[in-house]
Amino acid sequence: MDKSVLEQRISDLEIELSKLKHIKSAEDFIPQSPIENAKKKDEDFQALSIMANIVERSPNALWISDQHGSLTILNRACRDILRIKEEEVIGKYNILKDNILESQDVMPQVKDVFEKGKTVHFTGRNFDMGELPFGKIAI
């Protein structure tokens, strides 16, 4: 067997094993009742609602993209700064396909966020808001 294939299998097994570490007893395998499932879904929904409220009401401009760079959430502060509406950009704008960011040589840092999970800061830059591609969205 090829060494790289074996290493990949070992890595896959380690990942699966790490998922099982939270199991404390055989009861963890017993399916929950429909009522318990409904309670859990309601708790999850409430938690998501609280998080969505926190994001939306934050005074800080927040912009959230999916793992492929497509914009999924834009809070009120960010919409106000950019003077745009959600429906103009949600699911239409992709930060990884933005020619302006590419031309300003910041795309490598943006890609580091997605590929390496790095935090980046763009300080001392004067971005021309009139150049933003909203309305001329690159898809």
matplotlib code that plots the C-alpha trace (Angstrom):
import matplotlib.pyplot as plt

x = [0.0, 1.3, 2.6, 0.6, -2.7, -1.9, -1.1, -4.4, -6.3, -4.7, -5.6, -9.2, -9.4, -8.0, -10.6, -13.4, -12.0, -11.9, -15.6, -16.3, -14.5, -17.7, -19.5, -19.7, -22.0, -24.1, -27.0, -25.4, -26.3, -30.0, -32.1, -34.0, -37.7, -39.5, -40.2, -36.5, -35.6, -38.2, -36.8, -33.3, -34.3, -36.1, -33.0, -30.8, -33.2, -33.3, -29.5, -29.2, -31.8, -29.8, -26.6, -28.3, -29.6, -26.1, -24.6, -27.4, -27.3, -23.5, -22.2, -19.3, -19.6, -19.8, -19.5, -19.7, -18.9, -19.3, -16.2, -16.3, -16.2, -19.9, -21.4, -24.0, -24.6, -24.1, -25.2, -26.9, -23.7, -21.9, -25.0, -25.0, -21.3, -21.5, -24.9, -26.2, -29.2, -28.9, -30.7, -28.1, -25.2, -26.2, -25.4, -24.3, -21.0, -17.9, -14.9, -12.6, -13.6, -13.3, -11.1, -10.7, -9.1, -6.9, -5.8, -5.0, -2.8, -4.8, -6.1, -3.3, -4.3, -8.0, -7.2, -5.1, -8.4, -10.2, -7.3, -5.3, -7.9, -5.7, -6.9, -5.9, -6.2, -6.3, -5.0, -3.7, -5.5, -7.9, -10.5, -12.5, -16.1, -17.2, -15.1, -16.9, -18.4, -21.9, -24.2, -21.4, -21.1, -18.4, -19.9]
y = [0.0, 3.5, 5.4, 8.5, 6.4, 4.8, 8.2, 9.5, 6.5, 7.0, 10.7, 9.9, 7.4, 9.9, 12.4, 9.8, 8.8, 12.4, 12.6, 9.8, 11.3, 13.0, 9.7, 8.8, 5.8, 3.5, 5.9, 8.3, 5.9, 5.7, 7.7, 10.6, 10.8, 13.1, 15.5, 15.6, 16.2, 19.0, 20.6, 20.4, 22.0, 24.8, 25.4, 25.5, 27.9, 30.2, 30.2, 31.0, 33.8, 35.3, 35.1, 36.7, 39.5, 40.1, 40.3, 42.5, 45.0, 45.2, 48.8, 47.2, 46.6, 42.8, 41.0, 37.2, 35.0, 31.3, 29.1, 29.9, 33.7, 34.3, 37.0, 35.5, 38.0, 41.8, 43.6, 47.0, 48.9, 47.5, 48.2, 51.7, 52.3, 50.8, 52.3, 49.1, 46.7, 43.1, 42.0, 43.8, 41.6, 38.6, 35.5, 37.8, 39.2, 37.0, 38.5, 36.0, 37.2, 40.9, 42.6, 45.7, 43.8, 42.0, 45.3, 46.7, 43.7, 42.6, 39.4, 37.3, 38.4, 37.8, 34.3, 33.7, 34.2, 31.5, 29.1, 29.4, 30.8, 33.9, 37.2, 40.1, 43.8, 46.4, 49.6, 52.8, 52.0, 54.4, 52.3, 54.2, 53.2, 54.4, 51.6, 48.9, 46.4, 46.4, 46.8, 45.5, 42.3, 39.8, 36.3]
z = [0.0, -0.9, 2.2, 1.4, 1.1, 4.5, 6.1, 4.8, 6.2, 9.6, 9.5, 8.6, 11.4, 13.9, 12.9, 13.3, 16.7, 17.9, 17.1, 19.5, 22.5, 23.6, 24.1, 27.8, 27.8, 25.7, 26.4, 24.0, 21.2, 22.1, 19.8, 21.4, 21.5, 19.1, 22.0, 23.0, 19.3, 19.1, 22.3, 21.0, 17.7, 19.5, 21.7, 18.6, 16.9, 20.0, 20.2, 16.5, 16.9, 19.7, 17.7, 14.7, 16.9, 18.3, 14.8, 13.4, 16.4, 16.7, 16.2, 14.4, 10.7, 10.3, 7.0, 6.9, 3.9, 3.4, 2.9, -0.9, -0.3, -1.1, 1.1, 3.4, 6.2, 6.3, 9.5, 9.7, 10.6, 7.5, 5.3, 6.5, 5.9, 2.4, 1.7, 0.3, 0.8, 1.7, -1.5, -3.6, -2.4, -0.4, -2.4, -5.3, -4.2, -3.8, -2.0, -3.6, -7.0, -6.3, -9.0, -6.9, -4.0, -6.5, -8.0, -4.6, -3.8, -0.7, -2.2, -0.7, 2.8, 2.0, 0.8, 4.0, 6.0, 4.0, 3.4, 6.6, 9.1, 9.7, 11.0, 8.9, 9.3, 6.6, 8.3, 6.8, 3.5, 1.8, 0.0, -2.4, -1.6, -5.0, -6.5, -4.7, -7.2, -5.8, -8.7, -11.0, -9.0, -10.1, -10.1]

ax = plt.figure().add_subplot(projection="3d")
ax.plot(x, y, z, "-o")
ax.set_aspect("equal")
plt.show()
